[in-house]
Amino acid sequence: MTDTTTVEAVPKEKRQTKASKVEALLARNAGATLEQMCEATGWQAHTCRAFMSGLRKKGREIVRETGKAGQSNYRFGAVKAATKAS
C-alpha cells in the first residue's frame, strides 16, 4: 500500500538584503541619517558612504540635507542617466 501526499509549495518571501534596506531608507520622504543606515545594516559609516557612492555611479541622485541639529539626512532625488567612463 502506498500513501501519496502532495506537498504544497509555500511561496518564499523575497530576502531583504542590506542593500535593499538602505535603498528603502533612502526612498522615504524624510530620508535617513548615516546612523540609521549603519544601524539597519550593521555596516560601518564608511561602508554606507561607499554604497551611496556606488548608487550615484549607477545614476541615482542622492540629496544630502542638513537638519537643525547639524546632522545630515540622505534621500533619493530625481533619477538621472548613468554616465559611462571613457
N, C-alpha and C positions, 0 to 999 in steps of 0.2 A: 504494500500500500504506500502510495506517495502523496504527501500533502504538498500542495502548491500554494504558496502565498505570494502575493505581489507586494513589492516594496514601493511605496510612493516616493517619488523624488521630492525632497524638501528644497524649495528654492533657497539658494545661498544669498546671504546679504553681501553686497559688494564691500570688500575690505576697504576700510578707510585708511589711507596711507598718511604718513606725516605731511607729505607734500600737499595732499588734498585738504588736510586740516588747516594748513597755513593759507591755502587759496580760499577756503571758506571764511576764514577770519578776515582776509583782505577784501573779500566781496561784500562784507557788511557795510552798511552806510556809514557807521561810526569808524570802521576800520579796526585796527588792532595796534597795540603797542608792541615793541620788541619783547618786552617782558611776557606779554600774553602769548606771543608766538613761541617763545622758549618754553613756557610752562606747558603749552599744549603738545609740544613735540618732544621735549626732553633735550633739544638741541642747545648748544651754546650760542651766544649772541652772534659771534662771527659766522656761524653756520647759517643762521636765519638771514643775515645780511647777504651772504653769498647766494642763498637760494633766491632772494628777491632780485639780485643782480642777474641771475640766470633767467628769471621771468622777464626781465627787461630786454634781455638779448633775444627772447622769443617773441617780442613785440608787445608785451603787456606794459601799460603805463602804470606806474606806482606813484601815487601822490603822497608826499610827506607833509603833514600839518603839525605845527607845534601848539600844544594845548596851553591852558592858563598856568599850569604847574611847570611848564617848560619841557614836558615830556612829549616826544614825537609820536604821532599816530600815522600809520601807513594804511593806505587803501588803494583799491584799483581805480584807475581813471578810465579814460576812453581807450578803446582797443586801436592799436596802430599796426601798420605792416612791419614785419621784421626786416631788418636791413641785412644784406649779405656782406660779409667781409671780402674785400678784394685782395 
